[in-house]
Amino acid sequence: MKKHTGVVRSVITWIILIFAVAMMLFTFISVSVFNRNDRSIAGYKAFVVLSDSMKATDFEAGDVVVIKEVDPSTLKAGDIITFTSRDSSSFGETITHKIRRLAETAEGEPGFVTYGTSSGTDDLTVVDYFSVEGKYLFRIPKVGRFFNFIKTVPGYVCCILIPFLLFIAIQGVNIIRALKGYRKEQADELQAQRDELAAEKKRTEEMLAELETLRAQLGGSSGAGKPDGETSGDDNTAGNDEK
């Protein structure tokens, strides 16, 4: 039973650790890559969708869209592109909309008329080639919501801090148990040595007692072995003097 409990505890500990590390990696990668026009991985970029302007057909707020850098001249009507807005109302924002048709800017540069499929209304400003970040490939549903949550204080506490504190607490309990087990093992070993010394002492005392008994028996046997009437040489000499 104890063995199974230990296995379960170990599994839970590793799950907590893996979850916490995964959250840290996700946070690091997402902060480094998501919504960064200046960064890409092998030409791929990721952006968190902030509005439902494309919800009717492709993605919605809270999704993460993955795009790939392409040559703008290869784009055509019907493609979905991510671009930096030049509209006065959303200047500098990153928007992902569908190309309605090819067009030219006020300066005569080639570009695109874009629109959001939810409203069907064209964007006010023609998107020039320089503003295009890439072509939409696919979406990752709801990940953006989690990304936005984990950047908040409650998200950090729930997804990173608490799991690490739990891991540290579990490891602390394991260390305390290991120390107690080590001390108990030392105490048991010391007690075993004491018991062995006591047993050795007892055996030695028993041997000494047996030797004393044997010596007493040998002494008694020597006195009882002399014949009756036998006297010493001094007694014989004294008798001769009397004659």
Summary of the structure (lengths in Angstrom):
residues: 243
radius of gyration: 47.8
end to end distance: 102.5
largest distance: 171.6
contacts: 622
relative contact order: 0.11
helix: 53%
strand: 19%
